[in-house]
Amino acid sequence: MEITNENGCLLMKRQNFVIYRRCFVKQISFLISILKYLKNIVATFSQVRP
């Protein structure tokens, strides 16, 4: 019984790790898109200024 419980915990940890990694990648891509958006805004402002 203990071995099955340990295996269950390991499986749960692996699933959680995969889900966490997916969320982490999504957050990174979201931050990169925000940085690109801010860069475009700064570029437009610098072009408007003489």
Contacts in CASP RR format, 6 or more apart in sequence:
PFRMAT RR
TARGET T0000
AUTHOR 0000-0000-0000
METHOD contacts of the structure
MODEL  1
MEITNENGCLLMKRQNFVIYRRCFVKQISFLISILKYLKNIVATFSQVRP
END
